[in-house]
Every structure is written in C-alpha cells, then in structure tokens.
Amino acid sequence: MEGNQLTEMKQKLQTSLTAALRAKDPVSTAAFRSALAAIANAEAVESLGEGRPALGIGAREMPRRHLTEDQMEEIVRREVVDLEAAAADYESRGRGDEARRLRDEASVLSAFLEP
C-alpha cells in the first residue's frame, strides 16, 4: 500500500471529520480528530536507530507502521473507553460540563463504530 493511500477506516474518519467541520460541530470534530491522532500515533515508528536524528541534518524518512482495519477499530474503541474514563474523572471532581462533552465525544465515536 502506498504511503499516501488511506485505509477504509481512516478514509471514513477523515470524511466524518470533514463533515463535522463543515457542520461546525465541535464535539464531533474533536472526537474524529482524537481518533485520527490516536491511529497516527500507533503508526509512528518509535526509534530511528543508528543514532540518526528525527529532524534536521542527517534525518531520514522512516516508513510508518501499517495497521490493519481491525487494529484501527480497536484503537478507536480504546479512545471511547479513555474518553468515558476521563469523563468519570471530571464528574468526580465536580466538572460536569467537561464530563458531558467527553461523553458526547465518546458517543460520536461509538456511533461511528456501529455497523
């Protein structure tokens, strides 16, 4: 697969993000951005090895990890769990507005994952 080709999951997330941006929906926008960022983080190569810097002179391009659709779906599911856990933490600290926002983001991603 070419580096610039999007997988089905990433394409659906990107399309959903674009729609959320056009609709000026901040909750959905945040949810889809966090899911895409989590996938991008999982694709990142941890070490360049050989003492080569990641940036600047001597830097080299490193291939990204290729995740399966199932791996990406699991990452999005973990995002939902993390958002719900963070919401519970906010709720316990009396920060209901933030908790509600995070639960709304979790709901957006849960609905996205439904067949």
Secondary structure, 3 states (H helix, E strand, C coil): CCCCCCCHHHHHHHHHHHHHHHCCCHHHHHHHHHHHHHHHHHHCCCCCCCCCCCCCCCCCCCCCCCCCHHHHHHHHHHHHHHHHHHHHHHHHCCCHHHHHHHHHHHHHHHHHHCC
